[in-house]
Amino acid sequence: MCLPTVFLNGHYMPLAEAHISPLDRGFIFGDGVYEVIPFYDGRALRLTEHLKRLQRSLDELEIANPYSIAQWETHIGGLVTHNNGGNIGVYIQVTRGVAKRDFPPPKGLTQTVFMMANPLATPKREVYEKGISCVSLDDNRWLRCHIKATALLGAVMLKHQSNQEGADEALLFRDGYLTESSASNIAAVKNGVILCPPLDNLILPGITYELMIELAQKAGMPLQIRRVSRREVNTADELWIMSSTKEVVPITTLDNKPVGHGEHSGKPGPVFTKMYALFQDYKRGLQPLAHH
Ligand SMILES: Cc1ncc(COP(=O)(O)O)c(C=O)c1O
């Protein structure tokens, strides 16, 4: 369950009092978008970038943004305060609103805005030390994965399949090239070079992905943004997942085989370890919300 106080259409309330019509197009069609924004000790990680991506997702669906950036900051700040700050993942969902069930999106609906605060479940130390396991699966989601849409059945089914096959996550490939995983972006490392799939309609432009690229470039770590083939993934020295809730986590097993070579085979690699440290440094420099 989420933390006690949620936000619905301009009001803070206990979760049990938050009611939404079953005719909400978010419920009927998955006609909505969402964001997850991490807060560390009440300090947001890349709030502006998350709100910009929310705007882009809304634009794609032609849903008007119900709030200005300043209003979002106020409402989000209020939610964090109501739930006593700390390490929180703020979940925001905006749907097109309530209407008679019909496919064409009607104009002029009042958007439904729901926000909740979840304890930020950053992986435990042992997960960073041991890494996670993945299976390779065909990316059979739709072709608009750049939109952070609430309709996530493709991702739900792939994640479920990976778990049924005994793995933590699914590593997804489309036409022989790496896309992402069900809920995070992926980077590979080969001969000391970080390889990141390019941003297109096949992957979500992750805020963590963009931050990692920025941190790597600032630190002078070799990095290429380009398509990564399945063969390159299978022979990679390192693989990581990146997301707002997971931060950066090494993948140490792929399709039941250890990732990497030599002393780092099946273990987190040196490039991951450096990236993880850069990310933790960046977190320590975050400013309180009022400074955004
Ligand atoms: C499909 C997918 N890719 C990537 C990400 C990572 O994005 P971010 O770093 O903005 O959390 C997510 C996060 O939920 C996701 O669902």
The ligand as an ORCA input file, in Angstrom:
! r2SCAN-3c Opt
* xyz 0 1
  C       9.736      0.829    -19.923
  C      10.567      1.706    -19.065
  N      11.794      2.058    -19.483
  C      12.595      2.837    -18.733
  C      12.201      3.296    -17.482
  C      13.135      4.153    -16.669
  O      12.717      5.482    -16.665
  P      13.100      6.465    -15.471
  O      14.583      6.467    -15.369
  O      12.578      7.775    -15.918
  O      12.442      5.946    -14.244
  C      10.925      2.957    -17.008
  C      10.487      3.445    -15.690
  O       9.429      3.165    -15.233
  C      10.096      2.148    -17.820
  O       8.870      1.784    -17.393
*
